[in-house]
Amino acid sequence: MGDSRAQQPAVTVAGRALSLLAAFDEEHRRLTLTELSDRTGLPRPTAHRLIAELVSWGALARDAAGHYVVGRRLWDVGMLAPVQRGLHDIASPYLHDLYAATHATVHLAVRDDLTALYVDRLMGHASVPVVSSIGSRLPLHATGVGKVLLAHAPQSVITRVLADLPPVTPYTVTQPGRMNRQLARVREHGYAVTREEMSLGACSLAVPIVADGAVVAALGIVVPSLESHLTRLTAALRVAAGGIGRSLDLERRMTSGQ
């Protein structure tokens, strides 16, 4: 049965449905009916019936190969959580200002364990390959926002990421020592860059968003080249990130009554 993790099936209908959703994780993003049955301990007919209901509601979806994947409806519901919703709403006008100033693809991301979770995105005018989408998760080590989030993550997270740096393109940094030096420069200079490390023909630049003295998110842009515009783009990013951070601090103070 390999990596399946059969367990005692939940007793209630809700518990069984939740167990099917919990069967998905970072290593299991696409699962067949049989795999879902094995990983939850549910009989196949029961799993099939509940999966059909989850697909109908939008919590799961079926891809072209017949595998089940987590559906967009879960992302929509998750965005109602106070932390994500608050960040998204507060950051939105600053993202639009940054887009207007640069005409580049703009990203807002937070760290989700060992990945960068994209909370918002505005598509730029330039024809640049962009693989991100709202709700997608991309490697920390291969993206600009990811490197910012990784540089300010706990050492235990950095250690785990450095232990496995898979190449995404021929330019992805896969040497732990080199990546560690890059992270030190991110902390020193306050921004991160990538050059065709996530997708060929695309470079990224990102800065941290700091609220209440901690890095809570990263703001980034994707452009064809950084060489002649690095200073100007970095300044625009820092202005926007600073505004978001101050707005988050103000919101926290108002909420806490300080």
N, C-alpha and C positions, 0 to 999 in steps of 0.2 A: 504494500500500500504506500510505501515511500514516505512522502512528506505529508500525507493526509493526517488529520488530527481528530479522528472520530472520538466523540464524547457522548455522555449520556444526553439523549434528546431532552429539550425543554418540555415541560408539561403543558403549559398554556399555548394557545395559538399565537399570542403576541410573542411569547418567549421563543417559539420555533421560528417565527419570521425574523426576529432579531438575530437568532443564531445563524441564519442564512446570510444576513448582512455582515455579521462578524466573521464569517468565513473568509472574507476578502482582506488581504493585507498587502504590504509592499511587495512581497514575493508572489502573491497570488491575486493578480488584478483581473484575470480572465479565467473563469472556471466553467467546466461542463456540468451537466445535471448530475452525472455520476460522482464527480469530484465534490460537488456541493453536498450530496447525500453522504459521502464518506466523511467529509470534514465536520459535518454537524451531527452525524449519527442518526439522521432521519431516514425513514424508509423512502425509497425513490418515489412511490406514488404521492406520499405526503409532501416531499420536497417539490415535486413537479407542480402540485396544486398551489402551494404557497408561492412558488416562484412566479407562476402565471399571474397571481394577484399582485405581487410586487412589481412585475413588469407592467401590468395594467395601470398601476398607480404612478409609475415612473421611478420607483426606487431602484429597480434593476432594468437593464436593457440587454438586448441580444445582438451580438455583432455578426458580420457577414459569415464568419466561420462557424457560427452556432454556439459560441461561448457566451456566457453571461458576464456582464460588467456592471459596475455601480452606475446607477442612472443619474441624470442631471438633477432630478427632483430633490435628491438628498443634498446636493450642493445648495440649491435654492433655499431649502429649509435651514441648512447649516449657517447660511448667511444671515439668518434672523437672530443668531446668537449675539448677545450684547457686544462682545469684544470685536468680532469680525464686522458686524454691522456698523458699530461706532467708528471703527477705523475707515471702513469703506466710505461712509457718508462724509466724514470730516475731510478725508483726503481728496474726495472727488473734485472740488473746485480747483485745488492746487494742481491736480493731474491735467485738468483742462487748460489751465494757464501755462503749464509746462509744454503741453502739446502745441498750443498756439505760438509759443516762443521758439520751438525747435522743429515742429512738423515731423518729429520722430515718433516711433512707436514707444509708448510710455508704459512701464510696468510698476505695479505695487505688489509686493510679496512679503510673506511672513514665513518663518521657519516651521515646518511640520516634521519633527524628528530629523531625518537625514535628507529631506527634500525642501525645495523652495515651493511654497504654495502660492499661486498667483491669485490674488484677491481682486485685482482690477487690471484692465489693459485698454489702452486706446491705440488704434492702428494708425501708423504714420503714413505720409504720402509717398515716401521713397520705396522703390521696389527692393525690399530687403527680406530675405527668408526669415520668417518668424515662426517658431514651433510652439510657442506658448499659447494658451487660451485661458480664459477666466475659469478657475477651478482646477487647472492642471498642476501637476507636480513635476518639477525638473530637478536634475542633480545640482547639489550645492556647489560642487567643484567646477562645473562647466558653465555657469551663468554668472553674470555680473551681480545681480541681486543675491544670488546664492553665496558668492564669495564674501559679500558684506555680512550676510547673516552668519556664515560659518566663522568668519574672523571674530565675531563677537559672541559666539556660542560657548557653552561650558567646555572645558578641556576634554571631558569624556566624549562629547559629540565630535570634536575635532579629531580625536584619536580614532574613533570608529570610522569616520569618513576617510582619513588618511590611509587606513588599512585596506581600502578598496576604492581605487580611482579608475573606473573603467573608461576607456576612450570612447568618445562620442563622434569625434572627427579626428583627422590626423594631427590636429593642433591642440587637442585637449591635453591639459597638464595631467600626467599620470604618475609623476615621480613625487613621493611624499615629501622629500626634502625641499624640492622646488616649490611645491604647493605651500608648505609651511612658511617659506620665505615670502611668498606672495601675501599670505594672510598677515604676516607681520607688517608688510608695507601698507596693507589696507588699514590696519589699526593706526599706523603712523601718519599716513597721508589723508585718511578719511574718505577714500573712494576706491573702487575696484574696477578693473577693466578685463574684458575678454576679447580675443581676436580670433574669430572663426572657431571657437572652442565648442560651441553648441550646435551651430549650423554654418556651413560654408557660405562666405559672402556677407556675414553679419558680425558686427562688433558691438559690444555692450559696455555701458558705463553706469555705475550705480553708487549711491551714497546711503548711509544709514539714516533712519528716522529715529530720533531720540526723544523719549517722553519719560518724565519722572526719573531722569538720570540713567535710563537703560535703553538699549537698542531694541525697539519693538517691531520694526519692519524695515524694509529696504525699498528705495525708489530708484528706478533705472530706466534707461532708454536704449534702444537698438538702432544703430545707424550703419551705413556701408563702410565708413572709415572714421577713425578718431584722430588721425595724425594732425590735421590742421584746425581742429575745432575743440580739442580737449579742454583747454582753459575755459572757453566760453560755455561749453556744455556742462562742465563741472560746476561752474558758478550758478547756472540756471537750476541745476539739480539741488544744490545746497540751499538756495533761496526757497524752493518749493518744500524740501524736506524740513527746513527750519520752521516754515509756516505750519506744516502738518503737526510737528512736534509741539509747538506752542499751543495750537488749537486742542490737541489731545490733553495737554496739561491743564488748560483752562476748563475743558469739559470735566476732567477728573475733580478739580477743585469745586466746581459748581455742583457736581453730583454728591460729593462728600460734605458739602456745606462749609468748606474752608474759606 
